Each structure stands twice: as C-alpha cells, then as structure tokens.
C-alpha cells in the first residue's frame, strides 16, 4: 500500500517504539563515546557499538513513515540529547557529599568540553538529515525496489559526513592531519560495515512495520527542508 505523506495515519505504537530506540541509541552513544577503544592498532570511540543503530532506526523511520516523520524524530533526538547534556552538566555543578569520592571521575568521564559538544551536535544534524534525504530520494528513483541500495547508500554518505564533521571540528589543530584522516576513515568504515552486516535485520523490521502499519510512504511532494517540522 503506497501513500503520500499527507495520507499518513496517526502516530502508532510501533512508531513510538522505533522513535524510542532511535533516541536511546543516540543518547547512549554520546555518553559512552568518551571511552577510546584500541583493537589491532585501531583507535575509535566506544560509541561505535551502538551509534550506527541510530542510523538504522533512522532508515526504518524514513523508509516506512517518510521523511516528514523522520525529520520530527531527528529534532526530537537532538532535543533529548541536549537535555541529557544539560542534566549531566548541572549534576557536575552540584556539591558532592562529604563521603563521596567520585566527583573527579564524574567530571573526567562526563565533563563534556564545549568544542566536543559543538562537533557532536553539528555532525549529528548534518549526518542524520543527509542520510534521511538520500534514502527518501533513492526510494523514489528505485520505485521502492532494492531496499539495500537505499539503506547502505544513505549510510555511506550520512555516516561519512558525520565522521568527517565530528573529527574535523573536534580535533583540528590538536592532532596531526594524518591522524585525523585515519580516525575519519576508521569510524566511517566501521559504521558502514555495521550497517551492511545488519541489513537482514533492517529488511525484517521494514517489512514487518509496513505490513503492521499499512504504510509505505513515498516522498514525492515532500519539502526536504530540515528546518520545517511539517509539510
């Protein structure tokens, strides 16, 4: 059943579930990203274990519910992540109990620097919106066929821009250019490989939701303006 965005049904329970998974993946990734993992000579943030899931759930949202719904969820994720950052910051300002010895550890692990926050939020907005727009446009070009070309193709572009923007804004001037390039490529390849490996799950989720919701939105008349919340 193919419907235009104007014909979308009211928000359903399944839509809420996918939205919750998207936001949880995003917020969790930003919290655990402070840990750097070293495997086989490669160094990358621990967030790589869950952040790609936000792109996968984003793909599911755009593929099933259309770009307009995905746009709302992307901004919702931005707001939730901002709220988490503010709460963590305020928690660090509160005076610790006299017997509690974890204040320095709290600041070291959760004390986000302004530069990293700007890099993270900017990369998120650019990467997620480009991912959703590319997927929605590819769906029209492929007439809804070959789902794997859309999920993988949009992720290659979105995750690539996310890694490029974040690493560049966060570390330019502080580490050698060669190290920055290596970090960008490492994150991009790991995240893209994650997407490819989990493609069968994406197929199952998309097919299940399309059947349950009776939806398969094509964004023929959608305005791909990230700043609009409707239309």
C-alpha positions, 0 to 999 in steps of 0.5 A: 500500500503506497501513500503520500505523506499527507495520507499518513495515519496517526502516530502508532505504537510501533512508531513510538517504539522505533522513535524510542530506540532511535533516541536511546541509541543516540543518547547512549552513544554520546555518553559512552563515546568518551571511552577510546577503544584500541583493537589491532592498532585501531583507535575509535570511540566506544560509541561505535557499538551502538551509534550506527543503530541510530542510523538504522532506526533512522532508515526504518523511520524514513523508509516506512513513515517518510521523511516528514516523520523522520525529520520530527524524530531527528529534532526530537533526538537532538532535543533529548540529547541536549537535555541529557547534556544539560542534566549531566552538566548541572549534576557536575555543578552540584556539591558532592557529599562529604563521603563521596569520592567520585566527583573527579571521575564524574567530571573526567568521564562526563565533563563534556568540553564545549568544542566536543559538544559543538562537533557532536551536535553539528555532525549529528544534524548534518549526518542524520538529515543527509542520510534521511534525504538520500534514502527518501530520494533513492526510494523514489528513483528505485520505485521502492525496489532494492531496499539495500541500495537505499539503506547502505547508500544513505549510510555511506554518505550520512555516516561519512559526513558525520565522521568527517564533521565530528573529527574535523571540528573536534580535533583540528589543530590538536592532532596531526592531519594524518591522524585525523584522516585515519580516525575519519576513515576508521569510524566511517568504515566501521559504521558502514560495515555495521550497517551492511552486516545488519541489513537482514535485520533492517529488511525484517523490521521494514517489512514487518512495520509496513505490513503492521502499519499499512504504510509505505510512504513515498516522498514525492511532494515532500519539502526536504527542508530540515528546518520545517517540522511539517509539510 
